Every structure is written in C-alpha cells, then in structure tokens.
C-alpha cells in the first residue's frame, strides 16, 4: 500500500509540473488578436531587407509623394523618410533636380518606399 501511494503521488506531482509548465508557456505566447501583437509570418515575408538605388534625381511629385530617378525608377516617400544633404527635407529635393542621390528603400508589395534619401555634395 505504501508503494502504491508513493507512485501515485509521484505521478500526480509530475502531472502538476507538466501542466504548470504548459500554462506558463501558453501565457507567454503572443495573442494574434491582441494590440501590438507580432505580425503574422506572411506579413513578415513581405517586409524585405532594405535595398539601395543610386542615380540622378529627375523629379519630385509632392502630390503623389514620389520621386523619380533619371533611370526611370520611381520611389514613394513618407513623413518618416529621412533626408540628408538637402535643406527642408523631401520638399527641399524639388529644387535639386540633376543632383546625385542614394535612396535606401524597402519593397512593400509592388511599391518601393524610401526610408533614407542621401543627396551627394554638389560637384565643383
């Protein structure tokens, strides 16, 4: 009788330990419906690593929030796009047609969204 009681207690103890561990892991897993939850894997696959393009600035369209290089590549920009080498941010680029620029961008679906635009120093 004594051996059966010890075996039963050991088995129940193991069960309680496994149940507590499982609940702890479940409580730490992100809830996909909760605000601020991680993006699903499909969305993470769409956000690709940043890429870079270099060329001569052809035009800036403030209405569409796009800029075009002489190669014909078009990039969107946002209020979060950082601009270096131009006064006034992206608006300052409008008067810099013909200047050499480097654009770091992310591809989101079919769109290329500029994250950083660097204007090269004017050639003397």
Protein Blocks (a to p, Z undefined) as FASTA:
>chain_A
ZZmmmmmmmmmmmmmmmmmmmmmmmmmpccfkbghiacdfklmmmmccddddddddfbdc
fklopaddfkopacdddfklccehiahijmlmmmmghiacddddddehjbccdfbdcddd
ddZZ
